[in-house]
Amino acid sequence: MHDAKLVIWGCGGMGREVLALCEVLGRNVAGFLDEREEMRGQMVDGVPVLGDIQHIYAYRNEVEVICSGVGDPVLKRKFARKTRDAGFRLAGPLVHPAVNIPRSSQVDDNSIVCAGSIVSINVNIGKFVIINTQVTLAHDVTIAEHCTISPGVNISGNVTMEEGVFIGTGSAVREKVTIGAWSIIGGGAFVKDTVPANALYAGVPAVFKKKIIR
């Protein structure tokens, strides 16, 4: 339902960026969702914070929910599960109108593609993915669910990002590299080799820093 009202999980910086994108797309945002009780009833950028998902349960057939209003992949997964468990509809993809998506590429539901990004051919973007501003995705890139690609990241061809990867601002990833599930790449890094799952890599070139325990 393209004309359905939208509700955005998260009222911080990313959530407000999603609100601005919705305004560009002419989508009506009914409010933000936030688990913090003290945020309920407050106004953020002129939009009310409605509370947690249970506070809007009566409107589950009237709205669609955006779970990609937070950059943390773990939180995105949590909010997606809460939304589905509560019986709400998930919003489709939100792509800035200045971004061209080639016919051979795909952006799945609840993913965000922000202004200034470039999506090449045969790119597959899964659900609940954030492609922030000025990101370059070269040919044959695959990005699994819940990933977050920060501003100014350059991803070369034939790169695979498994579920829940976070790529920091201004990083670059060499061609034919795989980044394992739930790993984090620090800002400004250059990734030249495959990264295992649940690991923090940073530096130029990027090297192992520590294991991530979730």
Order of alpha helices (4+ residues) and beta strands (2+ residues): beta-alpha-beta-beta-beta-beta-alpha-beta-beta-beta-beta-beta-beta-beta-beta-beta-beta-beta-beta-beta-beta-beta-beta-beta-beta-beta
